[in-house]
Amino acid sequence: MFPLLLVLLAVPLFLSARKQKRAMAEQQALQNSLAPGDKVMTTSGLYGTVADASHETTIDIEISEGVVTRWLRAAIREKVAETDEAVIEDKADDDEAEVTTAQVAEPLDHNAKK
């Protein structure tokens, strides 16, 4: 009975540690693969383009034309595909084309006596 309980507790711990190790390896590979021109998103949700990736622990990101900021490499969450912006722009155009009107109810008269 006791060995079975140990196995039941050890297996989930082993699997979660393995999953965490795999996620860390993927994040490390992402940080090492960054190159100038890559579009990235930081952990705080800021989008930008990698301007300089020559430093070991930091990376320079251009967040707007002529505005370059320095970040820790660990702050980079993911690379962003080039097509994401085009899809967002297309959706914005579609939203502008669909104009709907809402029906408004008559206002309530709270001062009226019953």
C-alpha positions, 0 to 999 in steps of 0.5 A: 500500500505504501509503495503504491502511494509513493508512486502515485505522488512521485509520477505527477512530480516527475512529469511536472518537472519535465514539463517545466524543464522543457519550457525553460529550454524553449525559452532559452532557445528563443532568447538565443535565436533573437536577431535584429529585425525580429518582431517580439513581444515582451512579458509586459505586452510591449511589441517592438522590433529587435534593434541590437542583439549583440549583448549577452544579457540585454537586447535593444528593442525599437518600440517606435520609429527612432525610439530604442529601449534596452531590455533583459533578454529574459523579458522577451516572451515570444517572437511575433509573426509578420502576418499578425499585424495585417490580420488585425488591420483587416479585422479593424476594416471589417469592424468599421464596415459593420455598422449596427444601430441599437434600439433605445427604450423609453426612459423611466419616470421615477417621479410618477406616483403609482 
